[in-house]
Amino acid sequence: MSDDSRRQILILLKEKDMTPTEISKHFQFTMPAISTHLRILKNSDLVVQNKIGKNRIYSLNREKALEMMNFFAGIWDYNLKSLKEFLENQKGGKK
């Protein structure tokens, strides 16, 4: 998830399943670079690959994507609570 290109691929796959060739139309990468990104996303279980004839179709693993979103939402929520507590303590100390 640290790579912006992989995040963009996930956004594309959120909209519809695609072949590597279709994905590549949205980037200025070589096909080997697209394949590398897809392999990393597949190994991370964020995308699923299905073979239909000679074509490989990639789709977003929605279950894993939701799991990841919930994880980050939990971190965000924790940070907001910590910030709130910090600010309340600062406000209380200035009386």
C-alpha positions in Angstrom: 0.0 0.0 0.0 3.0 2.3 0.2 3.1 2.7 -3.6 0.8 5.2 -5.1 0.6 3.2 -8.4 -0.7 0.1 -6.5 -3.3 2.2 -4.7 -4.4 3.5 -8.1 -4.7 0.0 -9.5 -6.9 -0.9 -6.5 -9.2 2.1 -7.2 -9.5 0.9 -10.9 -10.3 -2.6 -9.8 -12.9 -1.3 -7.4 -14.9 -0.1 -10.4 -14.5 -3.2 -12.6 -12.5 -6.3 -13.2 -9.7 -5.8 -15.7 -6.9 -7.5 -17.7 -3.3 -6.2 -17.3 -3.6 -4.6 -20.7 -6.7 -2.7 -19.7 -5.0 -1.6 -16.5 -1.9 -0.5 -18.4 -3.9 2.0 -20.4 -4.2 4.1 -17.2 -0.5 4.3 -16.6 2.7 5.0 -18.5 4.4 1.8 -17.3 5.7 -1.1 -19.2 3.8 -4.4 -19.1 6.5 -6.0 -16.9 6.0 -3.1 -14.4 2.2 -3.6 -14.4 2.8 -7.3 -13.8 5.1 -6.6 -10.9 2.5 -4.4 -9.2 -0.3 -7.0 -9.8 1.9 -9.7 -8.4 2.6 -7.7 -5.3 -1.1 -7.0 -4.9 -2.0 -10.6 -5.5 0.6 -11.8 -3.0 -0.9 -9.4 -0.5 -4.3 -11.0 -1.2 -5.7 -7.6 -2.2 -6.5 -8.7 -5.7 -7.7 -12.0 -7.1 -6.6 -13.4 -10.5 -8.9 -15.5 -12.6 -7.9 -17.2 -15.9 -10.5 -17.1 -18.6 -9.0 -18.7 -21.7 -5.7 -17.0 -22.4 -6.7 -13.9 -20.4 -6.0 -13.2 -16.8 -8.7 -11.1 -15.2 -7.9 -9.2 -12.0 -10.4 -8.1 -9.5 -10.4 -6.5 -6.1 -10.6 -8.8 -3.1 -13.3 -6.9 -1.5 -13.2 -8.9 1.8 -9.5 -8.1 2.3 -9.9 -4.5 1.2 -12.7 -4.0 3.8 -10.5 -5.7 6.4 -7.7 -3.2 5.5 -10.1 -0.3 5.6 -11.3 -1.3 9.1 -7.7 -1.6 10.3 -6.9 1.9 9.2 -10.2 3.3 10.5 -9.2 1.8 13.9 -5.9 3.5 13.8 -7.4 6.8 12.8 -10.1 6.5 15.5 -7.4 5.8 18.1 -5.3 8.8 16.9 -8.4 11.1 17.1 -9.2 10.0 20.6 -5.5 10.5 21.7 -5.6 14.0 20.2 -8.8 14.8 21.9 -7.4 13.6 25.3 -4.2 15.6 24.7 -6.1 18.8 23.9 -8.4 18.3 26.9 -5.4 17.9 29.2 -3.7 21.0 27.7 -6.9 23.0 28.2 -7.3 21.8 31.7 -3.7 22.6 32.6 -4.0 26.3 31.5 -6.7 27.2 34.1 
